[in-house]
């Protein structure tokens, strides 16, 4: 983990404990989630609309296979968790900024294997954005300002690029061998 404390949050209408004490966290549907620091990864399939328009179900099936491979590798090799699949994109979280960056590099490197034997106009390319921030994570979703920032970072990434926020870069001072441009 990142070593940060986690805090369970309850909805404002949770019943107060007797004697004026704040309510104790209760498991179940009324719990909103756990606040923690997470490394956020947003992945976008470049030109997905054009790929589907030109190549239909073949492009969709290829993306689905790639997305499944990314989810499995993120979980098994890098301790990541898929939080959302958004048609032509994925949202993952990682406990470690270094694991998130290593996963992104691995995904960008291995994309070429998914393109072997396919014409250039059917190549799958990824844009990846990374940010580290405090988020609220529940069983099936993630909430917080950091999501919006990570998503906005995608707009500056070129096809095949991974971009990260200054906050993410600052977490990586040691342990990363890469070319970094400001």
C-alpha positions as CSV (number, residue, x, y, z in Angstrom):
1,X,0.0,0.0,0.0
2,X,0.9,3.6,-0.1
3,X,1.2,3.8,3.7
4,X,-1.6,6.4,3.9
5,X,-4.5,6.1,6.4
6,X,-7.9,5.0,5.1
7,X,-11.1,6.4,6.4
8,X,-14.6,4.9,6.1
9,X,-17.2,7.5,5.2
10,X,-20.9,7.2,5.9
11,X,-23.8,9.2,4.4
12,X,-24.9,12.3,6.4
13,X,-28.2,10.6,7.3
14,X,-26.5,7.7,9.2
15,X,-28.0,7.4,12.7
16,X,-26.0,8.9,15.5
17,X,-24.7,6.6,18.2
18,X,-26.2,7.0,21.7
19,X,-24.5,9.4,24.1
20,X,-23.8,11.9,21.4
21,X,-20.9,9.9,20.0
22,X,-20.4,10.0,16.2
23,X,-21.9,6.9,14.5
24,X,-19.6,4.0,14.1
25,X,-18.9,2.9,10.5
26,X,-21.3,0.2,9.5
27,X,-20.7,-2.2,6.6
28,X,-23.4,-2.6,4.0
29,X,-25.2,-0.5,1.4
30,X,-25.2,2.7,3.4
31,X,-21.4,2.9,3.6
32,X,-20.0,5.2,0.8
33,X,-16.6,3.8,0.6
34,X,-13.0,4.2,1.8
35,X,-11.0,7.3,1.4
36,X,-7.4,6.6,0.4
37,X,-4.6,7.7,-1.9
38,X,-4.6,5.9,-5.2
39,X,-2.8,6.0,-8.5
40,X,-5.4,6.5,-11.1
41,X,-4.9,5.3,-14.7
42,X,-7.3,6.2,-17.5
43,X,-6.8,4.4,-20.9
44,X,-8.4,5.5,-24.1
45,X,-8.5,3.5,-27.4
46,X,-7.3,6.0,-30.0
47,X,-9.8,6.7,-32.9
48,X,-12.2,4.1,-31.6
49,X,-15.2,5.6,-33.4
50,X,-13.4,5.4,-36.8
51,X,-12.2,1.9,-36.1
52,X,-15.7,0.7,-35.3
53,X,-17.2,2.7,-38.3
54,X,-14.7,1.1,-40.7
55,X,-14.3,-2.4,-39.2
56,X,-17.4,-2.9,-37.0
57,X,-17.6,-6.0,-34.8
58,X,-14.0,-7.0,-35.6
59,X,-12.7,-3.8,-34.0
60,X,-15.0,-4.2,-31.0
61,X,-13.9,-7.8,-30.5
62,X,-10.2,-6.9,-30.7
63,X,-10.7,-4.1,-28.2
64,X,-12.6,-6.4,-25.8
65,X,-9.8,-8.9,-25.9
66,X,-7.2,-6.2,-25.4
67,X,-9.2,-4.7,-22.5
68,X,-9.5,-8.1,-20.8
69,X,-5.7,-8.7,-21.2
70,X,-5.0,-5.2,-19.7
71,X,-7.4,-5.9,-16.7
72,X,-5.8,-9.3,-16.0
73,X,-2.2,-8.0,-16.3
74,X,-3.0,-5.0,-14.2
75,X,-4.4,-7.2,-11.5
76,X,-2.0,-10.1,-11.6
77,X,1.3,-8.3,-12.3
78,X,0.9,-4.8,-10.9
79,X,-1.8,-5.0,-8.2
80,X,-4.2,-2.9,-10.1
81,X,-8.0,-3.0,-10.1
82,X,-10.4,-2.2,-12.9
83,X,-13.0,0.3,-11.7
84,X,-14.8,1.1,-14.9
85,X,-15.0,-0.1,-18.5
86,X,-16.3,2.8,-20.6
87,X,-16.8,1.3,-24.1
88,X,-13.5,2.5,-25.6
89,X,-11.7,3.3,-22.3
90,X,-10.7,1.8,-19.0
91,X,-10.3,3.3,-15.5
92,X,-8.0,1.4,-13.2
93,X,-6.5,2.2,-9.8
94,X,-3.2,1.0,-8.2
95,X,-1.9,1.2,-4.7
96,X,1.6,2.2,-5.9
97,X,2.5,5.0,-8.3
98,X,5.5,3.0,-9.5
99,X,3.3,0.0,-10.3
100,X,0.9,2.2,-12.2
101,X,3.7,3.6,-14.3
102,X,5.3,0.2,-14.9
103,X,1.9,-1.1,-15.9
104,X,1.3,1.8,-18.4
105,X,4.8,1.2,-20.0
106,X,4.0,-2.5,-20.2
107,X,0.6,-1.9,-21.9
108,X,2.1,0.5,-24.4
109,X,5.0,-1.9,-25.2
110,X,2.7,-4.9,-25.6
111,X,0.2,-3.2,-27.8
112,X,2.3,-4.1,-30.8
113,X,1.7,-7.8,-30.2
114,X,-2.1,-7.1,-30.6
115,X,-1.4,-5.5,-33.9
116,X,0.7,-8.2,-35.5
117,X,-0.8,-9.3,-38.8
118,X,-3.3,-6.4,-38.9
119,X,-3.1,-3.6,-41.5
120,X,-2.1,-0.2,-40.2
121,X,-5.6,1.2,-40.5
122,X,-6.7,-1.4,-38.0
123,X,-3.9,-0.9,-35.5
124,X,-5.0,-0.4,-31.9
125,X,-3.3,2.5,-30.2
126,X,-3.6,3.7,-26.6
127,X,-3.4,7.0,-24.8
128,X,-2.8,6.6,-21.1
129,X,-3.0,9.2,-18.4
130,X,-1.8,8.8,-14.8
131,X,-2.5,10.8,-11.7
132,X,-2.2,10.2,-7.9
133,X,-4.8,11.7,-5.6
134,X,-7.1,11.0,-2.7
135,X,-10.2,9.1,-3.9
136,X,-13.2,7.4,-2.3
137,X,-13.4,3.8,-3.5
138,X,-16.4,1.6,-2.9
139,X,-16.9,-2.0,-4.2
140,X,-17.7,-1.0,-7.7
141,X,-16.7,2.6,-8.4
142,X,-14.3,5.4,-7.6
143,X,-15.1,9.1,-6.8
144,X,-13.0,12.2,-6.5
145,X,-11.5,15.2,-8.2
146,X,-8.5,13.2,-9.3
147,X,-10.6,11.3,-11.8
148,X,-11.5,14.5,-13.7
149,X,-7.9,15.5,-13.8
150,X,-6.7,12.1,-15.0
151,X,-9.3,12.2,-17.7
152,X,-8.3,15.7,-18.8
153,X,-4.7,14.6,-19.1
154,X,-5.7,12.3,-21.9
155,X,-6.3,15.3,-24.1
156,X,-2.6,16.1,-24.1
157,X,-1.5,12.5,-24.8
158,X,-0.7,11.6,-28.4
159,X,-1.5,8.1,-29.7
160,X,0.9,5.7,-28.1
161,X,1.9,8.1,-25.3
162,X,1.6,8.0,-21.5
163,X,1.3,11.2,-19.7
164,X,1.3,11.8,-15.9
165,X,0.5,14.7,-13.6
166,X,3.2,16.5,-11.7
167,X,1.8,14.8,-8.5
168,X,2.5,11.4,-10.1
169,X,5.9,12.4,-11.3
170,X,6.9,13.7,-7.8
171,X,5.9,10.3,-6.4
172,X,8.4,8.6,-8.7
173,X,11.7,10.3,-7.8
174,X,13.4,6.9,-7.3
175,X,12.7,3.6,-8.9
176,X,11.7,4.7,-12.4
177,X,14.0,4.5,-15.4
178,X,12.3,6.5,-18.2
179,X,12.5,9.6,-20.3
180,X,10.4,12.3,-18.7
181,X,9.4,15.5,-20.4
182,X,7.8,18.5,-18.6
